[in-house]
Protein backbone atom coordinates (compact mmCIF):
# COMPACT_ATOMS: atom_id res chain seq x y z
CA UNK A 1 0.00 0.00 0.00
CA UNK A 2 1.39 3.44 -0.87
CA UNK A 3 1.37 6.56 1.31
CA UNK A 4 -1.63 8.09 -0.46
CA UNK A 5 -3.68 4.99 0.35
CA UNK A 6 -2.50 5.08 3.95
CA UNK A 7 -3.38 8.73 4.29
CA UNK A 8 -6.90 8.12 3.00
CA UNK A 9 -7.33 5.09 5.29
CA UNK A 10 -5.77 6.82 8.30
CA UNK A 11 -7.21 10.31 7.99
CA UNK A 12 -7.29 10.94 11.72
CA UNK A 13 -3.62 10.02 12.13
CA UNK A 14 -2.67 12.05 9.08
CA UNK A 15 -4.35 15.13 10.57
CA UNK A 16 -3.12 14.44 14.09
CA UNK A 17 0.52 13.62 13.52
CA UNK A 18 1.31 13.36 9.82
CA UNK A 19 3.28 16.59 9.72
CA UNK A 20 5.96 15.23 12.04
CA UNK A 21 7.00 12.18 10.03
CA UNK A 22 8.40 11.42 6.60
CA UNK A 23 6.75 9.00 4.18
CA UNK A 24 8.51 5.86 5.43
CA UNK A 25 7.88 6.74 9.07
CA UNK A 26 4.18 7.28 8.37
CA UNK A 27 3.87 3.94 6.61
CA UNK A 28 5.45 2.20 9.60
CA UNK A 29 3.88 4.23 12.39
CA UNK A 30 0.30 4.35 11.12
CA UNK A 31 0.00 0.63 10.53
CA UNK A 32 1.71 -0.24 13.83
CA UNK A 33 -0.40 2.09 15.97
CA UNK A 34 -3.65 0.99 14.33
CA UNK A 35 -2.71 -2.67 14.83
CA UNK A 36 -2.08 -1.97 18.53
CA UNK A 37 -5.12 0.19 19.20
CA UNK A 38 -7.69 -1.24 16.77
CA UNK A 39 -8.57 1.90 14.84
CA UNK A 40 -7.26 5.09 13.32
CA UNK A 41 -9.21 7.20 15.82
CA UNK A 42 -7.93 5.27 18.84
CA UNK A 43 -4.37 5.46 17.49
CA UNK A 44 -4.71 9.23 17.19
CA UNK A 45 -6.08 9.43 20.73
CA UNK A 46 -3.10 7.42 21.98
CA UNK A 47 -0.68 9.66 20.11
CA UNK A 48 -2.21 12.82 21.55
CA UNK A 49 -3.11 11.81 25.10
CA UNK A 50 -1.29 8.69 26.33
CA UNK A 51 1.66 9.67 28.50
CA UNK A 52 4.91 7.76 28.07
CA UNK A 53 6.75 7.22 31.34
CA UNK A 54 10.06 6.72 29.53
CA UNK A 55 9.79 10.35 28.39
CA UNK A 56 8.85 11.90 31.71
CA UNK A 57 5.10 11.59 31.18
CA UNK A 58 5.05 13.40 27.86
CA UNK A 59 2.80 12.23 25.04
CA UNK A 60 4.06 11.29 21.59
CA UNK A 61 2.43 14.49 20.31
CA UNK A 62 4.30 16.62 22.85
CA UNK A 63 7.58 14.97 21.91
CA UNK A 64 6.98 15.61 18.23
CA UNK A 65 6.14 19.26 18.88
CA UNK A 66 9.57 19.55 20.52
CA UNK A 67 11.30 18.09 17.43
CA UNK A 68 11.66 14.62 18.94
CA UNK A 69 9.68 12.61 16.38
CA UNK A 70 12.69 10.31 16.00
CA UNK A 71 12.39 9.41 19.70
CA UNK A 72 8.74 8.43 19.15
CA UNK A 73 9.69 6.13 16.26
CA UNK A 74 12.50 4.56 18.32
CA UNK A 75 10.13 4.05 21.24
CA UNK A 76 7.48 2.35 19.07
CA UNK A 77 10.12 0.09 17.49
CA UNK A 78 11.45 -0.80 20.94
CA UNK A 79 7.99 -1.73 22.22
CA UNK A 80 7.24 -3.64 19.04
CA UNK A 81 10.33 -5.78 19.68
CA UNK A 82 8.86 -6.63 23.09
CA UNK A 83 10.86 -4.08 25.03
CA UNK A 84 9.60 -2.46 28.17
CA UNK A 85 7.93 0.95 28.11
Biopython code that builds the backbone (N, CA, C, O; Angstrom):
import numpy as np
from Bio.PDB.StructureBuilder import StructureBuilder

atoms = [
    (1, "UNK", "N", (0.847, -1.171, 0.000)),
    (1, "UNK", "CA", (0.000, 0.000, 0.000)),
    (1, "UNK", "C", (0.899, 1.243, 0.000)),
    (1, "UNK", "O", (1.879, 1.292, 0.743)),
    (2, "UNK", "N", (0.579, 2.233, -0.813)),
    (2, "UNK", "CA", (1.389, 3.439, -0.874)),
    (2, "UNK", "C", (0.905, 4.472, 0.145)),
    (2, "UNK", "O", (-0.140, 4.301, 0.773)),
    (3, "UNK", "N", (1.686, 5.547, 0.299)),
    (3, "UNK", "CA", (1.368, 6.558, 1.308)),
    (3, "UNK", "C", (0.010, 7.198, 1.076)),
    (3, "UNK", "O", (-0.724, 7.447, 2.031)),
    (4, "UNK", "N", (-0.333, 7.466, -0.167)),
    (4, "UNK", "CA", (-1.628, 8.090, -0.456)),
    (4, "UNK", "C", (-2.773, 7.215, 0.051)),
    (4, "UNK", "O", (-3.740, 7.723, 0.618)),
    (5, "UNK", "N", (-2.666, 5.914, -0.152)),
    (5, "UNK", "CA", (-3.683, 4.992, 0.348)),
    (5, "UNK", "C", (-3.719, 5.006, 1.874)),
    (5, "UNK", "O", (-4.795, 5.005, 2.473)),
    (6, "UNK", "N", (-2.548, 5.018, 2.498)),
    (6, "UNK", "CA", (-2.499, 5.076, 3.950)),
    (6, "UNK", "C", (-3.155, 6.350, 4.456)),
    (6, "UNK", "O", (-3.939, 6.321, 5.405)),
    (7, "UNK", "N", (-2.832, 7.459, 3.823)),
    (7, "UNK", "CA", (-3.384, 8.728, 4.287)),
    (7, "UNK", "C", (-4.901, 8.766, 4.154)),
    (7, "UNK", "O", (-5.575, 9.369, 4.989)),
    (8, "UNK", "N", (-5.450, 8.135, 3.122)),
    (8, "UNK", "CA", (-6.900, 8.119, 2.997)),
    (8, "UNK", "C", (-7.525, 7.142, 3.989)),
    (8, "UNK", "O", (-8.640, 7.371, 4.458)),
    (9, "UNK", "N", (-6.829, 6.062, 4.313)),
    (9, "UNK", "CA", (-7.333, 5.094, 5.286)),
    (9, "UNK", "C", (-7.127, 5.556, 6.730)),
    (9, "UNK", "O", (-7.884, 5.173, 7.622)),
    (10, "UNK", "N", (-6.120, 6.364, 6.950)),
    (10, "UNK", "CA", (-5.769, 6.816, 8.297)),
    (10, "UNK", "C", (-5.866, 8.332, 8.381)),
    (10, "UNK", "O", (-4.902, 9.007, 8.742)),
    (11, "UNK", "N", (-7.029, 8.857, 8.046)),
    (11, "UNK", "CA", (-7.214, 10.305, 7.992)),
    (11, "UNK", "C", (-6.990, 10.971, 9.340)),
    (11, "UNK", "O", (-6.394, 12.047, 9.406)),
    (12, "UNK", "N", (-7.452, 10.357, 10.401)),
    (12, "UNK", "CA", (-7.286, 10.943, 11.722)),
    (12, "UNK", "C", (-5.808, 11.039, 12.096)),
    (12, "UNK", "O", (-5.363, 12.068, 12.603)),
    (13, "UNK", "N", (-5.058, 9.989, 11.852)),
    (13, "UNK", "CA", (-3.622, 10.019, 12.131)),
    (13, "UNK", "C", (-2.907, 11.027, 11.244)),
    (13, "UNK", "O", (-2.010, 11.732, 11.705)),
    (14, "UNK", "N", (-3.293, 11.099, 9.990)),
    (14, "UNK", "CA", (-2.666, 12.055, 9.077)),
    (14, "UNK", "C", (-2.860, 13.473, 9.599)),
    (14, "UNK", "O", (-1.920, 14.267, 9.618)),
    (15, "UNK", "N", (-4.084, 13.788, 10.022)),
    (15, "UNK", "CA", (-4.354, 15.130, 10.566)),
    (15, "UNK", "C", (-3.663, 15.332, 11.905)),
    (15, "UNK", "O", (-3.166, 16.423, 12.185)),
    (16, "UNK", "N", (-3.624, 14.304, 12.728)),
    (16, "UNK", "CA", (-3.124, 14.443, 14.088)),
    (16, "UNK", "C", (-1.623, 14.426, 14.240)),
    (16, "UNK", "O", (-1.084, 15.041, 15.160)),
    (17, "UNK", "N", (-0.930, 13.721, 13.339)),
    (17, "UNK", "CA", (0.520, 13.617, 13.522)),
    (17, "UNK", "C", (1.304, 13.514, 12.220)),
    (17, "UNK", "O", (2.530, 13.408, 12.251)),
    (18, "UNK", "N", (0.635, 13.543, 11.101)),
    (18, "UNK", "CA", (1.315, 13.360, 9.823)),
    (18, "UNK", "C", (2.413, 14.346, 9.522)),
    (18, "UNK", "O", (3.373, 14.007, 8.831)),
    (19, "UNK", "N", (2.295, 15.553, 10.022)),
    (19, "UNK", "CA", (3.278, 16.595, 9.719)),
    (19, "UNK", "C", (4.645, 16.323, 10.333)),
    (19, "UNK", "O", (5.639, 16.909, 9.904)),
    (20, "UNK", "N", (4.712, 15.451, 11.321)),
    (20, "UNK", "CA", (5.960, 15.227, 12.042)),
    (20, "UNK", "C", (6.848, 14.136, 11.432)),
    (20, "UNK", "O", (8.017, 14.007, 11.797)),
    (21, "UNK", "N", (6.293, 13.360, 10.510)),
    (21, "UNK", "CA", (7.003, 12.178, 10.028)),
    (21, "UNK", "C", (7.153, 12.183, 8.511)),
    (21, "UNK", "O", (6.323, 12.740, 7.793)),
    (22, "UNK", "N", (8.227, 11.552, 8.038)),
    (22, "UNK", "CA", (8.404, 11.419, 6.599)),
    (22, "UNK", "C", (7.566, 10.241, 6.088)),
    (22, "UNK", "O", (6.907, 9.555, 6.869)),
    (23, "UNK", "N", (7.599, 10.021, 4.803)),
    (23, "UNK", "CA", (6.752, 8.997, 4.180)),
    (23, "UNK", "C", (6.971, 7.608, 4.772)),
    (23, "UNK", "O", (6.006, 6.921, 5.110)),
    (24, "UNK", "N", (8.216, 7.193, 4.900)),
    (24, "UNK", "CA", (8.508, 5.857, 5.433)),
    (24, "UNK", "C", (8.080, 5.728, 6.889)),
    (24, "UNK", "O", (7.566, 4.687, 7.299)),
    (25, "UNK", "N", (8.290, 6.774, 7.663)),
    (25, "UNK", "CA", (7.885, 6.737, 9.067)),
    (25, "UNK", "C", (6.366, 6.638, 9.193)),
    (25, "UNK", "O", (5.860, 5.910, 10.047)),
    (26, "UNK", "N", (5.643, 7.363, 8.351)),
    (26, "UNK", "CA", (4.177, 7.282, 8.373)),
    (26, "UNK", "C", (3.700, 5.877, 8.032)),
    (26, "UNK", "O", (2.817, 5.338, 8.699)),
    (27, "UNK", "N", (4.279, 5.287, 6.999)),
    (27, "UNK", "CA", (3.874, 3.935, 6.606)),
    (27, "UNK", "C", (4.058, 2.961, 7.767)),
    (27, "UNK", "O", (3.191, 2.126, 8.027)),
    (28, "UNK", "N", (5.168, 3.069, 8.449)),
    (28, "UNK", "CA", (5.452, 2.203, 9.597)),
    (28, "UNK", "C", (4.550, 2.547, 10.783)),
    (28, "UNK", "O", (3.862, 1.681, 11.324)),
    (29, "UNK", "N", (4.563, 3.803, 11.173)),
    (29, "UNK", "CA", (3.877, 4.230, 12.386)),
    (29, "UNK", "C", (2.369, 4.034, 12.314)),
    (29, "UNK", "O", (1.769, 3.507, 13.250)),
    (30, "UNK", "N", (1.759, 4.446, 11.230)),
    (30, "UNK", "CA", (0.300, 4.353, 11.116)),
    (30, "UNK", "C", (-0.165, 2.914, 11.236)),
    (30, "UNK", "O", (-1.084, 2.621, 12.002)),
    (31, "UNK", "N", (0.448, 2.025, 10.499)),
    (31, "UNK", "CA", (0.003, 0.630, 10.534)),
    (31, "UNK", "C", (0.264, -0.008, 11.898)),
    (31, "UNK", "O", (-0.549, -0.800, 12.375)),
    (32, "UNK", "N", (1.380, 0.329, 12.521)),
    (32, "UNK", "CA", (1.706, -0.239, 13.835)),
    (32, "UNK", "C", (0.737, 0.245, 14.897)),
    (32, "UNK", "O", (0.210, -0.558, 15.667)),
    (33, "UNK", "N", (0.496, 1.550, 14.947)),
    (33, "UNK", "CA", (-0.403, 2.093, 15.966)),
    (33, "UNK", "C", (-1.835, 1.594, 15.795)),
    (33, "UNK", "O", (-2.514, 1.308, 16.782)),
    (34, "UNK", "N", (-2.291, 1.490, 14.568)),
    (34, "UNK", "CA", (-3.652, 0.994, 14.335)),
    (34, "UNK", "C", (-3.747, -0.483, 14.721)),
    (34, "UNK", "O", (-4.757, -0.913, 15.278)),
    (35, "UNK", "N", (-2.710, -1.255, 14.432)),
    (35, "UNK", "CA", (-2.707, -2.666, 14.835)),
    (35, "UNK", "C", (-2.772, -2.787, 16.357)),
    (35, "UNK", "O", (-3.450, -3.676, 16.873)),
    (36, "UNK", "N", (-2.089, -1.920, 17.073)),
    (36, "UNK", "CA", (-2.076, -1.965, 18.530)),
    (36, "UNK", "C", (-3.388, -1.501, 19.129)),
    (36, "UNK", "O", (-3.876, -2.090, 20.094)),
    (37, "UNK", "N", (-3.962, -0.450, 18.565)),
    (37, "UNK", "CA", (-5.123, 0.185, 19.199)),
    (37, "UNK", "C", (-6.457, -0.261, 18.621)),
    (37, "UNK", "O", (-7.483, -0.165, 19.295)),
    (38, "UNK", "N", (-6.462, -0.749, 17.380)),
    (38, "UNK", "CA", (-7.689, -1.241, 16.774)),
    (38, "UNK", "C", (-8.364, -0.299, 15.800)),
    (38, "UNK", "O", (-9.242, -0.717, 15.046)),
    (39, "UNK", "N", (-7.967, 0.974, 15.802)),
    (39, "UNK", "CA", (-8.570, 1.904, 14.845)),
    (39, "UNK", "C", (-7.707, 3.147, 14.695)),
    (39, "UNK", "O", (-6.866, 3.457, 15.540)),
    (40, "UNK", "N", (-7.940, 3.834, 13.614)),
    (40, "UNK", "CA", (-7.263, 5.092, 13.321)),
    (40, "UNK", "C", (-7.567, 6.127, 14.404)),
    (40, "UNK", "O", (-6.670, 6.840, 14.853)),
    (41, "UNK", "N", (-8.808, 6.208, 14.814)),
    (41, "UNK", "CA", (-9.212, 7.200, 15.816)),
    (41, "UNK", "C", (-8.565, 6.903, 17.169)),
    (41, "UNK", "O", (-8.081, 7.814, 17.841)),
    (42, "UNK", "N", (-8.556, 5.637, 17.565)),
    (42, "UNK", "CA", (-7.934, 5.267, 18.839)),
    (42, "UNK", "C", (-6.421, 5.483, 18.795)),
    (42, "UNK", "O", (-5.819, 5.877, 19.794)),
    (43, "UNK", "N", (-5.813, 5.228, 17.646)),
    (43, "UNK", "CA", (-4.373, 5.461, 17.492)),
    (43, "UNK", "C", (-4.061, 6.946, 17.643)),
    (43, "UNK", "O", (-3.070, 7.317, 18.271)),
    (44, "UNK", "N", (-4.898, 7.783, 17.073)),
    (44, "UNK", "CA", (-4.710, 9.225, 17.193)),
    (44, "UNK", "C", (-4.887, 9.667, 18.638)),
    (44, "UNK", "O", (-4.129, 10.503, 19.131)),
    (45, "UNK", "N", (-5.877, 9.115, 19.315)),
    (45, "UNK", "CA", (-6.084, 9.434, 20.729)),
    (45, "UNK", "C", (-4.865, 9.039, 21.553)),
    (45, "UNK", "O", (-4.432, 9.792, 22.425)),
    (46, "UNK", "N", (-4.308, 7.854, 21.279)),
    (46, "UNK", "CA", (-3.104, 7.418, 21.984)),
    (46, "UNK", "C", (-1.986, 8.417, 21.737)),
    (46, "UNK", "O", (-1.333, 8.868, 22.678)),
    (47, "UNK", "N", (-1.764, 8.760, 20.493)),
    (47, "UNK", "CA", (-0.680, 9.658, 20.113)),
    (47, "UNK", "C", (-0.796, 10.998, 20.844)),
    (47, "UNK", "O", (0.208, 11.567, 21.270)),
    (48, "UNK", "N", (-2.002, 11.487, 20.982)),
    (48, "UNK", "CA", (-2.206, 12.819, 21.547)),
    (48, "UNK", "C", (-2.384, 12.838, 23.058)),
    (48, "UNK", "O", (-2.158, 13.877, 23.678)),
    (49, "UNK", "N", (-2.782, 11.724, 23.675)),
    (49, "UNK", "CA", (-3.108, 11.812, 25.102)),
    (49, "UNK", "C", (-2.440, 10.786, 26.018)),
    (49, "UNK", "O", (-2.414, 10.988, 27.232)),
    (50, "UNK", "N", (-1.910, 9.716, 25.487)),
    (50, "UNK", "CA", (-1.288, 8.693, 26.333)),
    (50, "UNK", "C", (0.113, 9.146, 26.739)),
    (50, "UNK", "O", (0.969, 9.390, 25.889)),
    (51, "UNK", "N", (0.331, 9.255, 28.039)),
    (51, "UNK", "CA", (1.656, 9.668, 28.498)),
    (51, "UNK", "C", (2.612, 8.485, 28.457)),
    (51, "UNK", "O", (2.218, 7.338, 28.667)),
    (52, "UNK", "N", (3.859, 8.782, 28.185)),
    (52, "UNK", "CA", (4.906, 7.761, 28.066)),
    (52, "UNK", "C", (5.889, 7.979, 29.214)),
    (52, "UNK", "O", (6.611, 8.975, 29.245)),
    (53, "UNK", "N", (5.907, 7.044, 30.150)),
    (53, "UNK", "CA", (6.750, 7.218, 31.340)),
    (53, "UNK", "C", (8.230, 7.336, 30.985)),
    (53, "UNK", "O", (8.970, 8.052, 31.660)),
    (54, "UNK", "N", (8.662, 6.656, 29.952)),
    (54, "UNK", "CA", (10.060, 6.718, 29.532)),
    (54, "UNK", "C", (10.482, 8.120, 29.105)),
    (54, "UNK", "O", (11.674, 8.422, 29.045)),
    (55, "UNK", "N", (9.512, 8.968, 28.812)),
    (55, "UNK", "CA", (9.792, 10.347, 28.395)),
    (55, "UNK", "C", (9.224, 11.348, 29.400)),
    (55, "UNK", "O", (8.761, 12.424, 29.022)),
    (56, "UNK", "N", (9.263, 10.987, 30.665)),
    (56, "UNK", "CA", (8.849, 11.898, 31.715)),
    (56, "UNK", "C", (7.382, 12.261, 31.697)),
    (56, "UNK", "O", (7.004, 13.352, 32.125)),
    (57, "UNK", "N", (6.539, 11.342, 31.198)),
    (57, "UNK", "CA", (5.103, 11.592, 31.184)),
    (57, "UNK", "C", (4.622, 12.453, 30.030)),
    (57, "UNK", "O", (3.485, 12.925, 30.039)),
    (58, "UNK", "N", (5.466, 12.658, 29.048)),
    (58, "UNK", "CA", (5.046, 13.403, 27.857)),
    (58, "UNK", "C", (4.329, 12.457, 26.902)),
    (58, "UNK", "O", (4.556, 11.247, 26.921)),
    (59, "UNK", "N", (3.467, 13.017, 26.073)),
    (59, "UNK", "CA", (2.798, 12.227, 25.037)),
    (59, "UNK", "C", (3.665, 12.217, 23.779)),
    (59, "UNK", "O", (4.596, 13.011, 23.648)),
    (60, "UNK", "N", (3.349, 11.319, 22.866)),
    (60, "UNK", "CA", (4.055, 11.290, 21.585)),
    (60, "UNK", "C", (3.887, 12.629, 20.860)),
    (60, "UNK", "O", (4.827, 13.130, 20.243)),
    (61, "UNK", "N", (2.692, 13.196, 20.941)),
    (61, "UNK", "CA", (2.428, 14.489, 20.313)),
    (61, "UNK", "C", (3.320, 15.579, 20.902)),
    (61, "UNK", "O", (3.890, 16.378, 20.159)),
    (62, "UNK", "N", (3.445, 15.616, 22.211)),
    (62, "UNK", "CA", (4.297, 16.621, 22.852)),
    (62, "UNK", "C", (5.753, 16.454, 22.437)),
    (62, "UNK", "O", (6.451, 17.439, 22.198)),
    (63, "UNK", "N", (6.209, 15.215, 22.353)),
    (63, "UNK", "CA", (7.582, 14.966, 21.913)),
    (63, "UNK", "C", (7.802, 15.478, 20.493)),
    (63, "UNK", "O", (8.809, 16.122, 20.199)),
    (64, "UNK", "N", (6.847, 15.181, 19.622)),
    (64, "UNK", "CA", (6.975, 15.613, 18.232)),
    (64, "UNK", "C", (6.985, 17.134, 18.116)),
    (64, "UNK", "O", (7.728, 17.692, 17.310)),
    (65, "UNK", "N", (6.176, 17.792, 18.907)),
    (65, "UNK", "CA", (6.138, 19.258, 18.882)),
    (65, "UNK", "C", (7.463, 19.861, 19.333)),
    (65, "UNK", "O", (7.759, 21.013, 19.016)),
    (66, "UNK", "N", (8.263, 19.091, 20.071)),
    (66, "UNK", "CA", (9.570, 19.547, 20.523)),
    (66, "UNK", "C", (10.684, 18.950, 19.659)),
    (66, "UNK", "O", (11.817, 18.787, 20.110)),
    (67, "UNK", "N", (10.338, 18.628, 18.403)),
    (67, "UNK", "CA", (11.303, 18.091, 17.427)),
    (67, "UNK", "C", (11.944, 16.782, 17.861)),
    (67, "UNK", "O", (13.128, 16.552, 17.615)),
    (68, "UNK", "N", (11.154, 15.918, 18.512)),
    (68, "UNK", "CA", (11.659, 14.622, 18.942)),
    (68, "UNK", "C", (10.863, 13.476, 18.316)),
    (68, "UNK", "O", (10.639, 12.448, 18.955)),
    (69, "UNK", "N", (10.439, 13.657, 17.071)),
    (69, "UNK", "CA", (9.684, 12.610, 16.377)),
    (69, "UNK", "C", (10.514, 11.338, 16.247)),
    (69, "UNK", "O", (9.967, 10.236, 16.287)),
    (70, "UNK", "N", (11.830, 11.481, 16.092)),
    (70, "UNK", "CA", (12.690, 10.306, 15.997)),
    (70, "UNK", "C", (12.642, 9.480, 17.279)),
    (70, "UNK", "O", (12.733, 8.254, 17.226)),
    (71, "UNK", "N", (12.501, 10.134, 18.424)),
    (71, "UNK", "CA", (12.390, 9.413, 19.697)),
    (71, "UNK", "C", (11.096, 8.607, 19.754)),
    (71, "UNK", "O", (11.072, 7.512, 20.315)),
    (72, "UNK", "N", (10.027, 9.141, 19.179)),
    (72, "UNK", "CA", (8.742, 8.434, 19.149)),
    (72, "UNK", "C", (8.880, 7.166, 18.304)),
    (72, "UNK", "O", (8.443, 6.092, 18.718)),
    (73, "UNK", "N", (9.481, 7.290, 17.133)),
    (73, "UNK", "CA", (9.687, 6.128, 16.262)),
    (73, "UNK", "C", (10.543, 5.081, 16.973)),
    (73, "UNK", "O", (10.212, 3.895, 16.949)),
    (74, "UNK", "N", (11.629, 5.501, 17.598)),
    (74, "UNK", "CA", (12.502, 4.562, 18.317)),
    (74, "UNK", "C", (11.743, 3.875, 19.453)),
    (74, "UNK", "O", (11.914, 2.678, 19.680)),
    (75, "UNK", "N", (10.920, 4.619, 20.151)),
    (75, "UNK", "CA", (10.128, 4.052, 21.240)),
    (75, "UNK", "C", (9.157, 2.988, 20.713)),
    (75, "UNK", "O", (9.069, 1.896, 21.274)),
    (76, "UNK", "N", (8.442, 3.301, 19.655)),
    (76, "UNK", "CA", (7.482, 2.354, 19.069)),
    (76, "UNK", "C", (8.206, 1.096, 18.602)),
    (76, "UNK", "O", (7.727, -0.013, 18.840)),
    (77, "UNK", "N", (9.339, 1.248, 17.948)),
    (77, "UNK", "CA", (10.123, 0.088, 17.491)),
    (77, "UNK", "C", (10.577, -0.748, 18.676)),
    (77, "UNK", "O", (10.540, -1.977, 18.622)),
    (78, "UNK", "N", (11.002, -0.093, 19.737)),
    (78, "UNK", "CA", (11.455, -0.795, 20.937)),
    (78, "UNK", "C", (10.313, -1.625, 21.533)),
    (78, "UNK", "O", (10.499, -2.797, 21.864)),
    (79, "UNK", "N", (9.153, -1.024, 21.666)),
    (79, "UNK", "CA", (7.995, -1.731, 22.217)),
    (79, "UNK", "C", (7.581, -2.876, 21.299)),
    (79, "UNK", "O", (7.235, -3.962, 21.763)),
    (80, "UNK", "N", (7.621, -2.625, 20.010)),
    (80, "UNK", "CA", (7.237, -3.645, 19.036)),
    (80, "UNK", "C", (8.137, -4.884, 19.157)),
    (80, "UNK", "O", (7.691, -6.008, 18.928)),
    (81, "UNK", "N", (9.383, -4.667, 19.512)),
    (81, "UNK", "CA", (10.333, -5.776, 19.683)),
    (81, "UNK", "C", (10.282, -6.342, 21.100)),
    (81, "UNK", "O", (11.230, -6.973, 21.567)),
    (82, "UNK", "N", (9.148, -6.102, 21.777)),
    (82, "UNK", "CA", (8.858, -6.626, 23.095)),
    (82, "UNK", "C", (9.738, -6.036, 24.179)),
    (82, "UNK", "O", (10.060, -6.697, 25.166)),
    (83, "UNK", "N", (10.120, -4.792, 23.985)),
    (83, "UNK", "CA", (10.857, -4.083, 25.029)),
    (83, "UNK", "C", (9.899, -3.536, 26.058)),
    (83, "UNK", "O", (8.684, -3.561, 25.865)),
    (84, "UNK", "N", (10.435, -3.051, 27.131)),
    (84, "UNK", "CA", (9.603, -2.460, 28.172)),
    (84, "UNK", "C", (9.409, -0.985, 27.895)),
    (84, "UNK", "O", (10.272, -0.331, 27.312)),
    (85, "UNK", "N", (8.257, -0.462, 28.323)),
    (85, "UNK", "CA", (7.933, 0.948, 28.109)),
    (85, "UNK", "C", (8.658, 1.822, 29.099)),
    (85, "UNK", "O", (8.507, 3.043, 29.071)),
]
sb = StructureBuilder()
sb.init_structure("model")
sb.init_model(0)
sb.init_chain("A")
sb.init_seg("    ")
for serial, (resi, resn, name, xyz) in enumerate(atoms, 1):
    if name == "N":
        sb.init_residue(resn, " ", resi, " ")
    sb.init_atom(name, np.array(xyz, "f"), 0.0, 1.0, " ", f" {name:<3s}", serial, name[0])
structure = sb.get_structure()
